[in-house]
């Protein structure tokens, strides 16, 4: 069998020039880290501002009459909670109630939406929604951190004016850019969808404004500290929205969404597992696949794990049975090694004030 090479983002050469270490991710070749390393990039986001290239995420453009009703009857969240000019987090389920993808919807006009799936799930979203894949036409740059808005204002003040979970568009250097006050780090920030022809100029301007380039390594440790679920780990075709403690994205007040009957049955009997935080006693990183024991009884496995640069301890998320209380002692068995830890409240780290 001939292997298919990973796709390269439009800004691949720029990342190499900036000193990025490139790794395969979700069918793409993406920056893992730059010269300063993952921990430094992580702390720059917590304390200052960074920029990620997240162009590997998909964009499915859904425009036209009846599109509101189509999205409303397919995706889990209730679009009536928001309005044009807002973004909404939602799930796409299969008929059995399992998570096909978690998605951000940018609602731009009355019947105009940009649906943003995860890297490898664009085809699954296209099979469920009547949209057009425009992923290759634009780059998406995520500017995150407590000083993100102040620094991005030095590039264009209109970027900084986009509020949390707001969406807008405007002309930037002769082309339309679309901007949402969203992100995946637990910090304030925004995501900019810019046509390819201005993306290189925009990235260089952001870096020139003192915003640190950061890779997927820091993006993962940041989202883990913030207890944000990652598709393929906490969310997948064997896990549910309720197990991930994300019941607020289920639109019970609307008549339909895909998988509703299965989720109603799960709600009635209760989820069999729940997303739980685990904090190692020491610096040993926790990893996905580690089996979690309470009093020598296995209660589940970790779905994600790493080292927390802020807490300087190992942290992990797992789908565990029994709903153990915070501070409950556990042992994580990882590659034959026993790591003492305890259950902890989530998120592990709250955003900077």
DOSEFI-772029 format. One record per residue: x, y, z negated of N, C-alpha, C in turn. Coordinates in steps of 0.2 Angstrom, whole numbers, plus 2048, in hexadecimal, padded with zeros to 3 digits. Each point is the difference from the previous one (the first is absolute). Layout:
BEGIN
XYZXYZXYZ
...
# end
This chain:
BEGIN
8047FA8007FC806800804806800
7FF8058048048068017FD8057FA
8048037FC7FE8047FB7FF807803
7FB8037FD7FE8078028048057FC
8048058038038047FC7FC8057FC
8028027FB7FC8057FC800807803
7FA8037FF7FF8078038058057FD
8028058038048057FD7FB807800
8008037FA7FD806800803805805
7FC8058028028058058068047FD
8018017F98058037FD8067FC7FE
8017FA8038057FB7FE807803801
8028038058068038018028067FB
7FB8037FE8008067FB8027FD7F9
7FC7FA7FF8027FD7F98077FD800
8027FD8058077FE8018058067FF
7FF8058038048067FF8008037F9
7FA7FF7FD8008027F98037FB7FB
8037FB8028037FB7FC7FC7FA7FD
7FA7FF8047FB7FB7FD8037F9801
7FE7FC7FB8017F88017FA7FE803
8007FC8067FA7FE8037FE7F97FE
7FA7FE7FF7FE7F97FE7FA7FF804
7FE7F98017F97FF8037FB8007FB
7FA8038027FB8017FB7F9800804
7FC7FB7FF7F9800803801800808
8057FD803800800807804806803
8038047FB8038078028077FF7FE
8058048028068027FE8008077FC
8008007FA7FF8067FC8068017FB
8008077FE8068017FB7FE7FD7F9
8057FD7FD7FF7FD7FA8028057FB
8068038018038067FC805804804
8028057FD8058048038068007FC
8058048018078007FD7FF8007F8
7FC8047FD8008017F97FD7FA7FD
7FC7FB8037FD7FA7FD7F98017FE
7FD7FA7FF7F98007FE7FF8037F9
8047FF7FB7FE8037F9801808801
8058028038008088017FA803803
7FE7FC8067FA8028047FA8007FB
7FF7FB7FC7FB7FF7FC7FF8067FB
8068017FD8008067FB7FF806803
8028018067FF8078047F9801801
7FC7FA8017F98018017FC8017F9
8027FD7FB7FD8027F98028077FE
8068028028028077FD800806805
8007FE8078008068047FC7FE806
8037FE8067FC7FF8068047FC805
7FC7FB8038037FC8057FC7FF806
8037FE8067FC7FF8068017F9802
7FA7FC8018007F98037FE800807
8037FC8047FD7FF8077FB7FA7FF
7FA8018017FB7FA7FF7FC7FF806
8048018067FD7FF8077FE7F9801
8027FB7FC7FE7F98027F97FF7FE
7FD8057FB7F97FF7FF7FC801806
7FB7FD8017FC8018067FB806800
7FE8038067FB8048007FB7FE806
7FA7FF7FD7FB7FE8057FB806800
7FF8038067FC8068017F97FD802
7FB8027FB7F97FE8017FC807801
7FE8018067FD8068027F97FE804
7FB8047FF7FA7FF8057FA7FF7FC
7FA8018037FA7FF7FD7FF7FA7FC
7FD8007FA7FF7FA7FC8067FD7FC
8068048018067FD7FC7FF8007F9
7FD8067FD7FF8007F97FC7F97FE
7FB7FF8037FC7FA7FE8047FA801
8047FF8058047FA8018057FF7FA
8038057FE8058007FB7FC7FF7F9
7FB8037FF7FC7FF7FA7FD7F97FF
7FF7FD8057FD7F98008057FB800
8078028018057FB8018058007FA
8028067FE8058017FB7FC8007F9
8047FF7FB7FD7FF7F97FE8077FD
8048058007FE8067FD7FA804803
7FD8047FC7FB804803802807802
7FF8018078038068037FB8067FD
7FA7FE7FE7FC8067FE8038037F9
8057FD7FD8038037FA804806802
8028008078058058027FD804806
8038038047FE804806805801805
7FF8038068058028048058047FD
8077FF8018058047FD8037FD7FA
7FE7F97FF8027FC7FA8037FA802
8047FD7FC8037F98017FD7FB7FB
7FF7FA8017FD7FB7FC8047FA800
8017FD7FA8037F98007FA7FB800
8017FB8047FB7FB8018037F9801
7FC7FB8018027F98017FC7FD806
8037FC8047FD7FC8058007F97FE
7FB7FD7FF7FF7F97FE7FE7FB805
8017FA7FF7FD7FB8057FA7FE7FD
7FC7FB8037FA7FE7FE8007FC7F9
8067FE7FE8017FC7FA8018057FA
8018068018028057FB8078017FF
8047FD8048078017FF803806804
8068037FE8028078038047FF806
7FD802806803800806806806800
7FE8057FD8058068007FD8057FB
8048047FD7FE8067FD803806804
7FB8058008008058067FF8077FD
8038058037FE8077FF7FD802806
7FA8037FF7FC803805801808800
8028038058018078017F9802804
7FC8047FD7F9802803802807802
8008018078028068037FA804803
7FB7FD8027FA8038037FA7FC7FF
7FA8028017FA7FD7FF8017F8802
8027FF8068017F98028077FE802
8048037FD8088008028047FE7FA
8037FA8008047FD7FB8067FD802
8058017FC8077FC8018007FB7FB
8007FA8028007FA7FB8077FD800
8038007F98077FF8008017F97FC
8017FB8048017F97FD8087FF7FF
8017FB7FC8077FE7FF8047FE806
8067FF7FF8057FF8067FE7FA805
7FE7FA7FD7FF7FA8047F97FF801
7FB8057FE7F97FE8007FC804805
8048048047FC8048057FB7FC804
8037FA8027FB7FC8057FA7FE7FC
8017FE7FA7FA7FE7FC7FB8057FF
8028077FF7FC8058007FC802807
8047FF8057FD8018077FB7FB802
8017FA7FD7FB7FB8017F98017FC
8008047FB7FB8027FC7FC806802
8048058037FE807801801802807
7FC803803801803807804806801
8067FF7FF8058058008067FF805
8048058018068008058068017FB
8057FB8028068007FC805806803
8018057FC8058058028068007FC
8027FB7FD8067FF7FC806803803
8017FE807806801803801807803
7FA8047FF8008078028028057FB
8017FE7FA8018057FA8057FD7FB
8038047FC8047FE7FA7FC8027FA
8017FD7FB7FD8027F98058017FB
8018067FE8058027FB7FD8017F9
8027FD7FB7FD8007F98048047FC
7FE8067FE8048057FB7FD7FF7F9
8047FE7FC7FE7FE7F98048037FA
7FD8017FB8048037FA7FD8067FD
8028017FA7FD8067FC802807804
8058008048028068037FE800808
7FD7FB8027FE7FF8077FD806803
7FB8027FD7FC806803804806801
8048017FA804806800805800806
8037FA8018068008057FD7FF807
7FA7FD8017FD7FF8077FE807802
7FE8047FB7FE807802805804804
8077FE7FE8058048048007FE807
7FD7FA8028007FE8077FA803803
7FA8007FD7FA8038027FB8007FA
7FE8067FE7FC8007FA7F97FD801
7FE7FE8067F97FD8018017F97FE
8067FD8008007F97FD7FF8007F9
8038057FC7FF8007F97F98017FE
7FC8038047F98027FE7FB7FA800
8027FA8037FC7FB8007FF7FD7F9
7FA8007FE7FF7FD7F98007F9800
8007FD7F97FF7F97FF7FA7FD804
8027FB8047FB7FC8037FB804805
8038068027FE8048058037FF807
7FD8018058027FF8077FF806804
8058028047FF8058058057FF806
7FF8058058057FF806801808802
805801803802806802806800806
8018058038058008058078017FD
8047FC8028078017FD8057FF806
8038068028058008067FC7FD806
7FA8028017FD7FF8067FC7F9801
8007FC7FA7FC7FA8007FC8007FA
7FB7FB8007FC8007FA8037FB7FB
8018027FA8027FB7FB7FA7FF7FB
7FF7FA7FD7FB7FE7FC8037FF7F9
7FD8037FB8047FF7F97FA7FE7FB
8027FC7FB7FC7FE7FB8048007F9
7FC8027FB8038007F98007FA7FD
8047FB8038007F97FE8077FE7FF
8017FA7FD8077FD7FF8007F97FD
8057FE7FE8017F97FD8057FF7FB
8018067FC8058007FB7FE8017F9
7FA8027FF7FE8037FA8018077FF
8048038048018078007FC804805
8008077FF7FC804804804800807
7FC8028058038008077FB800806
8037FF8067FC8008068037FB805
7FC7FF8058027FC8057FF803807
8058018047FF8048068007FB806
7FB8008048007FC807802805805
8068008038028058058017FC806
7FE8038068027FD8068077FF801
8027FB8048077FE800805806803
7FD8048048048058038038057FB
7FC8017FA8038057FB8027FC7FA
8007F97FF8027FD7FA8078017FE
8047FF8058088017FE8018077FD
7FD8058038018077FE7FD8007F9
7FA7FD7FF7FD8017F98047FD7FB
8027F98018047FD7FB8078047FE
8038028058068047FF7FF8077FC
7FA8038027FE8067FC7FF7FE7F9
7FC7FA7FE7FF7FE7FA8067FF7FC
8057FC8038067FF7FC8048067FF
8008058058038067FF7FD8057FB
7FA7FE7FE7FD8047FB8017FD7F9
8057FB8008027FD7F97FC7FA7FE
7FC7FD8057FC7FA7FE8057FA802
8017FC7FB8047FA8017FD7FB804
8037FD8057FE7FB8048007F97FC
7FB7FC8007FF7FA7FB7FD7FB805
8027FA7FE7FE7FA8037FB7FB7FD
7FF7FB8037FA7FB7FD8027FD7FA
8078007FE8017FD7F97FE8057FB
8018068007FD8057FB7F8800801
7FE8008067F88008007FD7FA7FC
8037FA8017FE7FA7FC8008017F9
8068027FD8018017F97FB8067FD
7FF8058047FC8057FE7F97FE7FF
7FD7FC8067F97FE7FF7FF7FB7FB
8067FC7FE7FF7FB7FB8008037F9
8048057FF7FF8047FA7F98037FF
7FD8028057FA8038007FA7FB800
8027F98017FB7FB8007FC800806
8028028067FC8018068017F9803
7FB7FD8028007F9803803800807
8047FB8028038008077FC7FA804
7FE8018067FD7FB8048067FB801
7FD7F97FF8057FB8018037FD7F9
7FE8047FB8037FF7F97F97FF7FC
7FE8067FD7FA8007FC7FA7FF804
8008028067FA8008048027FB806
7FC7FC8028017FB8057F97FC802
8017FB8047FA7FC8027FE7FB7FB
8048007FA7FE7FB7FA7FE8047FA
8008078017FF8047FA7FA805801
7FD8037FB7FA8048018018077FD
7FB8048028008077FE7FF8007F8
7FC7FC7FE7FF8007F88057FD7FD
8047FB8028067FE7FD8058057FF
8018048058058068007FD8067FC
7FB7FF7FC7FD8057FC7FE807804
7FE7FF8067FE8058057F9800802
7FC7FE7FB7F98008017FD807802
8038057FE7FE807802800801808
8037FC8048008018077FA7FC803
7FC7FD7FC7FA7FC8027FA804800
7FD8018067FA8058007FA7FC7FF
7FF7FF7FA7F97FC7FE7FA804801
8008078017FA8048017FF800808
8037FD8047FF8008077FD7F9802
7FC7FF8057FD7FA8028057FA802
8068028038047FB803807802800
8047FB8008078008028027F8801
8057FF8048027FA8028037FC7F9
7FD7FA7FF8027FC7FA7FC8027FA
7FB8048017FC8027FA7FD7FA7FC
7FD7FB8037FD7FB7FD8057FC7FC
8067FE8028057FD7FD8028047F9
8018068018028047FB7FB8017FA
7FA8008027FA8007FC8007FA7FB
8017FA8038017FA7FD8068007FB
8058038028068007FC7FF8057FA
7FC8058017FF8057FB7FB7FD7FB
7FC7FC8027FB7FC7FB8047FB7FC
8047FC8038047FB7FC8068037FC
8038068038068037FD8067FD804
8058058018067FE8048047FA7FC
8037FC8038047FA7FD8068037FE
8038058028068037FF8008077FF
8048047FD800807800808803801
8008058038078038018038037F9
8067FE7FE8028017FA808802800
8028057FC8068028008057FC7FB
8067FF8028057FC7FC8068047FF
8028017FA8068047FF8067FC7FD
8057FF8038067FC7FD8038037FA
8027FC7FC8048037FA806803801
8037FF806807802802800803807
8068018038018028067FF7FB806
7FF7FA7FE8007FB8057FA801805
8018018077FA8028047FB7FA800
7FA8018007FB7FB8017FF7FF808
7FD7FB8027FF7FF8077FA7FC802
7FD8018067FA7FD8028017F8800
7FB7FC7FE8017F97FF8027FE7F9
8028047FC8027FE7F97FA7FE7FC
8007FA7FD7FA7FD7FD8008037F9
7FA8027FE7FF8037F97FD7FB7FB
8038007FA7FD7FB7FB7FF8047FA
7FA7FE7FD7FE8027F98007FA7FC
8048007FA8007FA7FC8007FA804
8058008048027FA8047FA7FE805
7FB8048017FB7FF805801804806
8007FE8068008048067FA803801
8008078017FA804801800804807
8057FE804801803807807801802
800804805807802803800807802
8068038008018078027FF800807
7FD8068027FF801807805805803
8038047FB8058058028058017FA
8068028018048017FA806803802
8048047FC8068048018028037FA
8068048018028047FA7FE807801
7FD8027FA7FE8078008058057FE
8028048058058057FE7FE8057FB
7FA8017FF7FE8057FA8007FD7FA
7FD7FA7FF8007FC7FA8077FC7FE
8047FF8058067FC8007FE7F97FD
7FB7FD8027FE7FA7FF7FD7FC805
8007FA8007FC7FC8057F9801800
7FC8018057F98008007FD7FC806
7FA7FE7FF7FC7FB8047F9801800
7FC7FF8067F97FF8007FE7F9801
7FB7FD7FD7FE7F98027F88007FF
7FE7FB8047F97FE7FF7FF7FB7FB
7FE8017FA8007FC7FA7F97FE7FE
8007FA7FD7F97FE7FD8008027F9
7FA8007FD8008017F98008077FD
8018058058008077FE8048027F9
8077FE8008038017FA8018077FE
8008027FA8008077FD807803801
8018068018078037FF8037FE7FA
8078008018057FE7FB8007F87FE
7FC7FC8048007F97FF8067FD803
8047FD7FC8077FD8027FF7FB806
8048008058007FB8058077FE802
8007FB8048077FE8027FF7FF808
8048038048007FF8078067FC802
7FE7FA8038057FB803801802807
8068028018028028078077FC802
7FF7FC8058067FC8028037FC7FB
7FC7FD7FB8027FC7FB8038047FA
8008078008028047FB7FA8027FC
8008007F97FA8037FC8028077FE
7FB8058028018077FF7FB8027FB
8028027F97FB8027FC7FD807802
7F98017FF7FD8068027F98007FC
7FC8058027FA8017FD7FB803805
7FA7FF7FE7FA8048048008077FF
7FF8048048008087FF7FB803804
7FD8067FD7FB804804803803806
7FC8018058028038067FD807801
8038048048067FF8048067FF7FB
8067FE8038068007FC8038077FE
7FF8048068038077FF7FA804803
7FF8067FD7FB805802804805804
7FD8048048038058048038057FC
8058048038038057FC7FB806800
8018047FA7FB8057FF804807802
# end
